[in-house]
């Protein structure tokens, strides 16, 4: 069995400088395989630069590349949900616009999903830290580890790294998870994995190569809000928002 039908979803906000190299690398990777269906969906989250224009330029010469425009700057969670719900591939990959996890690591996610018969397969920086070639600044890396510890205590999820932006969903899982996702900010990763577990959808965590890229869009305020998002997820569960 091979991976033949794929949607790649790239949330993007003011990414005119990094997006061309990312799209070139993804398209080169895709050319190495035969596909029954392939699409690359760049979800522009209200960018104020030339992000949308660059995607249109690529679309004119590569039919697989398509632009989805959010109604203003709504957040990464909104962009991912919008892309997932418009995607048509049997498998749907979320990847960051800086390709901090190389696109070639998709092969690992797919192999793990196939081996474990999982409908969700996601990259992890924590399972094998030797695969991290360029680390984040110390303060951000420590806050990430603290967040994961709090997340495991509050959410009762066994995962070591929910925030790596490299995740593969089967269409069946996407159809059940993303209509229920309520968070638009950076806590959406936890919410989606929480929903997968709640819905009985098997998710497997996979060690991947990863390198920090300068120019992150994650602000200190966004990082702090992610902790409050854990409370919001629990509250949404208690009041029945996930039914």
C-alpha positions as CSV (number, residue, x, y, z in Angstrom):
1,X,0.0,0.0,0.0
2,X,1.4,3.4,-0.9
3,X,0.6,7.0,-0.1
4,X,-1.2,8.1,-3.3
5,X,-3.7,10.8,-2.4
6,X,-2.4,13.8,-0.4
7,X,-3.3,17.3,0.6
8,X,-0.6,19.5,2.1
9,X,-1.9,22.4,4.2
10,X,0.4,25.3,4.9
11,X,-0.9,28.0,7.3
12,X,0.8,31.3,6.3
13,X,0.9,34.8,7.8
14,X,3.3,37.3,6.2
15,X,5.5,34.6,4.7
16,X,6.6,36.3,1.4
17,X,10.3,35.7,2.2
18,X,10.1,32.1,3.2
19,X,7.3,30.7,1.1
20,X,9.0,30.5,-2.3
21,X,11.8,28.2,-1.0
22,X,9.3,26.1,0.9
23,X,7.0,25.6,-2.2
24,X,10.0,24.9,-4.4
25,X,11.2,22.2,-2.0
26,X,7.7,20.6,-1.6
27,X,7.1,20.6,-5.4
28,X,10.5,18.9,-5.9
29,X,9.6,16.3,-3.3
30,X,6.2,15.6,-4.9
31,X,7.8,15.2,-8.4
32,X,9.7,12.2,-7.1
33,X,6.5,10.2,-6.8
34,X,3.4,9.2,-8.7
35,X,0.1,10.6,-7.3
36,X,-3.5,9.7,-7.9
37,X,-4.3,13.1,-6.4
38,X,-2.2,15.9,-4.9
39,X,-2.8,19.4,-3.8
40,X,-0.8,22.0,-1.8
41,X,-3.2,24.4,0.0
42,X,-1.6,27.6,1.3
43,X,-4.0,29.2,3.8
44,X,-3.3,32.9,3.9
45,X,-4.3,34.2,7.4
46,X,-4.8,37.8,6.4
47,X,-1.2,38.6,5.4
48,X,-0.3,42.2,4.9
49,X,2.6,41.4,2.5
50,X,2.9,39.6,-0.8
51,X,2.1,36.1,0.5
52,X,-1.2,35.7,-1.5
53,X,0.4,37.1,-4.7
54,X,3.3,34.6,-4.4
55,X,0.9,31.7,-4.1
56,X,-1.1,32.9,-7.1
57,X,2.2,33.0,-9.1
58,X,2.9,29.4,-8.2
59,X,-0.6,28.4,-9.0
60,X,-0.3,29.7,-12.5
61,X,2.5,27.3,-13.3
62,X,1.8,24.4,-10.8
63,X,-1.9,23.4,-10.7
64,X,-1.4,21.6,-7.4
65,X,-0.7,24.8,-5.6
66,X,-3.9,26.6,-4.4
67,X,-4.6,29.7,-2.3
68,X,-7.2,29.7,0.5
69,X,-7.8,33.1,2.0
70,X,-9.1,33.5,5.6
71,X,-11.5,36.4,6.4
72,X,-8.8,38.4,8.0
73,X,-6.1,37.4,10.6
74,X,-7.9,34.7,12.6
75,X,-5.0,32.6,14.0
76,X,-3.1,29.5,13.1
77,X,-5.8,27.2,14.5
78,X,-8.4,28.8,12.2
79,X,-6.1,28.5,9.2
80,X,-5.4,24.8,9.8
81,X,-9.1,24.1,10.3
82,X,-10.1,26.0,7.2
83,X,-7.5,24.1,5.1
84,X,-8.4,20.7,6.6
85,X,-12.1,21.2,5.9
86,X,-11.5,22.3,2.3
87,X,-8.9,19.6,1.5
88,X,-9.8,16.7,-0.7
89,X,-6.9,14.2,-0.2
90,X,-7.3,10.9,1.6
91,X,-4.3,11.9,3.7
92,X,-3.8,15.5,4.9
93,X,-0.5,16.9,6.1
94,X,-0.1,20.1,8.1
95,X,3.3,21.6,7.8
96,X,4.7,25.0,8.9
97,X,5.7,27.5,6.2
98,X,9.4,27.4,7.3
99,X,9.7,23.6,6.9
100,X,11.3,23.3,10.2
101,X,10.5,19.6,9.9
102,X,11.7,18.7,6.4
103,X,9.0,17.6,4.0
104,X,10.8,14.3,3.5
105,X,9.9,13.4,7.1
106,X,6.4,12.8,5.7
107,X,7.7,9.3,4.8
108,X,8.1,8.6,8.5
109,X,4.7,9.7,9.4
110,X,3.1,7.7,6.7
111,X,5.1,4.5,7.5
112,X,4.1,4.8,11.2
113,X,0.4,5.3,10.3
114,X,0.5,2.3,8.1
115,X,2.4,0.1,10.6
116,X,0.2,1.1,13.6
117,X,-3.0,1.3,11.6
118,X,-3.4,4.9,12.9
119,X,-5.6,7.7,11.5
120,X,-3.4,10.4,13.0
121,X,0.4,10.4,12.8
122,X,2.4,13.4,14.1
123,X,5.9,14.6,14.4
124,X,7.7,14.9,17.7
125,X,10.9,16.7,18.8
126,X,10.9,15.1,22.2
127,X,11.1,11.4,21.5
128,X,14.6,11.7,20.0
129,X,16.2,15.1,20.7
130,X,19.3,14.0,18.7
131,X,17.2,14.7,15.6
132,X,16.9,18.4,16.5
133,X,19.8,20.0,14.6
134,X,19.1,23.6,15.5
135,X,17.4,24.2,18.9
136,X,15.1,27.1,19.8
137,X,16.3,29.8,22.2
138,X,16.7,28.3,25.7
139,X,13.7,30.2,27.2
140,X,11.4,29.0,24.4
141,X,12.6,25.5,24.7
142,X,12.1,25.4,28.4
143,X,8.7,27.0,28.2
144,X,7.7,24.3,25.7
145,X,8.8,21.5,28.0
146,X,6.9,23.1,30.9
147,X,3.8,23.5,28.6
148,X,4.0,19.8,27.7
149,X,4.2,18.8,31.4
150,X,1.2,20.9,32.3
151,X,-0.7,19.6,29.2
152,X,-0.1,16.0,30.2
153,X,-1.4,16.7,33.7
154,X,-4.4,18.7,32.7
155,X,-5.4,16.8,29.5
156,X,-4.3,13.3,30.5
157,X,-2.7,12.8,27.1
158,X,0.4,10.6,26.9
159,X,2.2,12.6,24.2
160,X,5.6,14.2,24.6
161,X,5.3,17.0,22.0
162,X,1.9,18.2,20.8
163,X,3.2,21.4,19.3
164,X,5.4,20.3,16.5
165,X,3.7,21.7,13.4
166,X,4.0,18.5,11.3
167,X,0.9,16.3,11.5
168,X,-0.8,13.8,9.2
169,X,-4.5,13.1,9.3
170,X,-6.6,10.6,7.4
171,X,-9.7,12.2,5.8
172,X,-11.9,10.1,8.1
173,X,-10.2,11.6,11.2
174,X,-10.2,15.1,9.7
175,X,-14.0,14.9,9.1
176,X,-14.6,14.0,12.8
177,X,-12.0,16.2,14.5
178,X,-11.9,19.6,12.7
179,X,-15.6,20.5,12.7
180,X,-15.4,20.1,16.5
181,X,-12.2,22.2,16.9
182,X,-13.1,25.4,18.6
183,X,-9.7,27.1,19.3
184,X,-8.2,29.4,16.7
185,X,-4.9,30.0,18.6
186,X,-1.9,27.9,19.2
187,X,-3.7,25.6,21.6
188,X,-5.5,24.0,18.7
189,X,-2.9,21.2,18.4
190,X,-3.7,19.9,21.9
191,X,-7.5,20.2,21.2
192,X,-7.2,18.2,18.0
193,X,-5.2,15.4,19.6
194,X,-7.6,15.4,22.6
195,X,-10.5,15.0,20.2
196,X,-8.8,12.2,18.4
197,X,-8.4,10.3,21.7
198,X,-12.0,11.2,22.8
199,X,-13.4,9.9,19.5
200,X,-11.4,6.7,19.6
201,X,-9.1,7.5,16.7
202,X,-5.6,6.1,17.1
203,X,-2.8,8.6,17.0
204,X,0.9,7.8,16.9
205,X,3.8,10.1,17.8
206,X,6.8,9.9,15.6
207,X,10.4,11.3,16.1
208,X,11.3,13.6,13.2
209,X,14.2,15.7,12.1
210,X,13.6,19.3,13.1
211,X,15.6,22.6,13.0
212,X,14.5,25.9,14.5
213,X,14.2,28.7,11.8
214,X,14.5,32.3,12.8
215,X,11.4,34.5,12.3
216,X,8.9,32.5,14.4
217,X,5.3,33.9,14.6
218,X,4.8,32.6,18.1
219,X,4.8,35.6,20.4
220,X,5.2,35.5,24.2
221,X,1.5,36.4,24.5
222,X,0.5,33.5,22.2
223,X,2.6,31.2,24.3
224,X,1.0,32.2,27.5
225,X,-2.4,32.0,26.0
226,X,-1.7,28.4,25.1
227,X,-1.7,27.5,28.8
228,X,-5.2,29.0,29.2
229,X,-6.3,27.1,26.1
230,X,-5.9,23.9,28.1
231,X,-8.5,25.2,30.5
232,X,-10.7,26.1,27.6
233,X,-10.6,22.6,26.2
234,X,-11.6,21.1,29.5
235,X,-14.4,23.6,29.8
236,X,-15.6,22.9,26.3
237,X,-15.7,19.2,27.2
238,X,-17.6,19.8,30.4
239,X,-20.3,21.9,28.7
240,X,-20.7,19.4,25.8
241,X,-19.2,21.4,23.0
242,X,-17.5,18.3,21.6
243,X,-20.6,16.2,21.1
